[in-house]
Amino acid sequence: MNVQKRHEFDTAAAEAFAGRVADMLDAGAAAAMMSLGHRLGLFETLASLTDPAGSHEIAAAAGLSERYVREWLAVMVMAGVVDYRPETRDYRLPLEHAACLAGDAPFGNLAVYAQHVALFGKVEDRTIANFRTGGGTRYDDYPCFHQIMAEDSGQTVTAGLFDHVLPIAPELHERLTAGIDVLDAGCGRGAALLAMARRYPASRFVGYDLCADAIDFAAQRARTEELTNVRFETRDLTGYAEPGRWDLVASFDAVHDQKDPLGLVAGIHASLRPGGVYLMQDIGASADLEKNRDFPFATLLYAVSTVHCTPVSIGQGGEGLGTMWGWETAERFLRQAGFAEVERHVLPHDPMNVWFVARRGTAI
Ligand SMILES: C[S@@+](CC[C@H](N)C(=O)[O-])C[C@H]1O[C@@H](n2cnc3c(N)ncnc32)[C@H](O)[C@@H]1O
């Protein structure tokens, strides 16, 4: 270090930053352990106990090994998630904490998103290889991806579908009630489509997705519920077009990690009947890095992009637009695809995403 640089070195700033890094390490560890607690149902167990309880009681209620539960509880106490009384050695999840970590939490179950953090570690070696080779990944490189994604979109899409999402295109309720043809492009495990099929028996619903395991899951649910107006098909949407086939196409967070996102949006436009509607949910961040500092979960989303969305697109031979491709890019693609009308909405129940209603003109 030269003399000039040594004089410029701000020791207080370095110490403050080291403190922040230490906080990040603790927060990262807490997030990974929240994922574990979520998957093991521990937050629900804690929320179900009316009084503070010891580790043996909590472990028994959860059907888990006490030794591991006690260690996990220690993490949660250090992270300020769970309260601990040393005199009685008992634990309590405050109601206000359960409200964002347990079950159908009224503020959205944030422990669901902690699972993305845990997934980063599972694919770290693969990600390191991607950095070295420029290569990509496949969906089946990610254990439990579709399960996590279904829980994630269960909150942002399915939970608000009828009260918040469909009303942004006011004509849809009447048309769906009368009976129309609907496609969910990149439907994953299909929960949103299944919900619509239940609600609108006169309409016909189809879900396409690249991943056979997700499609099998969705199809099994449809069979179990004896829904006859919905079908699911494993299908690569690269180069997609079924001209004039649909009245409504929806895609829920399923465009940016495709091989050819613009091609898909253009194919969807071509596949709509005149007057048809494309309902598109995607990440609501900006394409400009500097505008995303205050965007909810921006750090987490760029990390998801590094580890998942970018490499799955590259793995299909795409350019890897990434999770944070930006609402500006999405809107430009919709206009380039030929949509006559494009509206952009941000819905209060889903601050992380943007919702577009794009209408195909009435003349062919
Ligand atoms: C982020 S997930 C969203 C899944 C679902 N829409 C939801 O909200 O839960 C993106 C989906 O796009 C699908 N996908 C990615 N590339 C695809 C392609 N080329 N063809 C069809 N589906 C694709 C993935 O398999 C995945 O299910």
The ligand as a Gaussian input file, in Angstrom:
#p B3LYP/6-31G(d) Opt

LIG

0 1
 C      -40.095000     -19.633000     -12.117000
 S      -40.932000     -21.045000     -12.677000
 C      -42.643000     -20.580000     -12.564000
 C      -43.580000     -21.768000     -12.552000
 C      -45.070000     -21.432000     -12.375000
 N      -45.577000     -20.555000     -13.387000
 C      -45.321000     -20.838000     -11.002000
 O      -45.653000     -19.654000     -10.932000
 O      -45.175000     -21.564000     -10.029000
 C      -40.630000     -20.976000     -14.434000
 C      -41.238000     -22.151000     -15.170000
 O      -40.932000     -22.002000     -16.562000
 C      -40.687000     -23.297000     -17.082000
 N      -39.855000     -23.190000     -18.305000
 C      -38.609000     -22.699000     -18.417000
 N      -38.167000     -22.821000     -19.671000
 C      -39.178000     -23.396000     -20.379000
 C      -39.341000     -23.770000     -21.755000
 N      -38.364000     -23.608000     -22.640000
 N      -40.515000     -24.329000     -22.116000
 C      -41.529000     -24.510000     -21.225000
 N      -41.420000     -24.168000     -19.925000
 C      -40.268000     -23.622000     -19.503000
 C      -39.965000     -24.005000     -15.938000
 O      -39.994000     -25.401000     -16.047000
 C      -40.685000     -23.477000     -14.721000
 O      -41.744000     -24.308000     -14.313000

